[in-house]
């Protein structure tokens, strides 16, 4: 049959052709040889087994397995039998991406399962006036190691409450009929541009609502309901996978914040930070303080999240005030005045509570044994407080 070979024709940003000659390719066709998705074992109709030029064969195998792409396979010549030299043309029809986002690792999957199964105790949220209700979104996703990260924001300095501070996306309820999740998603849409409940996300992303956790009481005397959700990055139906840190978060239309950043979720139970991102001892500080005199004391947590290019996104300013806030933050970071974002107060306590539930573990530092402030809110309501706010 003469000299035959395998030609690979790929297209990413530019087309390239690579010829691997004289490969002894033993082939096995399925019922419908033609197109094959090598990223999906169930869909494969062609398997190439190489018996020579092993390094190149391994390179081709690893490349094909790392691409989320359909391969159009055309075999030329007679019906194929083991041992024949055959020409095969493989056309890569999708953009080449060497790294796919993994799905949840076992520890993260267990954490998500616990959150799905969690049933919160009775809440005061629906018992206070609408003007006292607020909700925040604890949005989780898997990073490149399958570990969970949480999305946070730096509020623009023009916001009336908690200006310039790290916060979870969220805000006040609009109506008595609006559920906490609806409030959290609506506010997340307004603040960071995450599509609302009735709006589709770009493929392959989707948001799964996992649970609500006990309400907290803000310094402004709002009853805040944390809503935990998972950002799925893998579509089971299509096999499509994507990295939210490059494919979604930078594209969000953030209108009310100076920055969107992420932090390792499990580290909100740890006393020391990840040594790969700086001094571990700079991660956590905490102190006990009186919270409502003679009613309760509370542990105030402070976490200092390292600023890295992969985990921080500065939005395109939508108005002069936001542009000023983004510019001021960038100047502080450039001058070395800000090297970490501080997550503290109610936001930090919510993340500690959520992580305790998710990982079924207690923090390495002192903390309040209860989650949220439901008992305190009940006592304040009994004292005639937390009435309608005008």
Secondary structure, DSSP 8 states (H G I E B T S, - for coil): --S-EEEEEEESSSEEEEEEES-BEEEEE-TT-SEE-TT-GGG--EEEEE-SSHHHHHHHHHHHHH----EEEEE-SS---TT-B--EEEEE-S---S-------HHHHHHHHHHHH------SGGGS-GGGEEEEEEEEEE-TTS-EEEEEEEE-TTSSSSTTSEE-EEEE---TT--HHHHHHHHHHHHH----TTS--STT-EEEEEEE---EE-TT--EEEEEEEEEE-B-TTT--B--HHHHTGGGS---SEEEEEEEEGGGGG-SS--GGGS-GGGSEEEEEEEETTTTEEEEEEEEEEE--TTTEE----SSHHHHHHHHHHHHHHHTTS-SEEEEEHHHHHHHHHHHHHHHT---SS---SS-SSHHHHHHHHHTT-S----
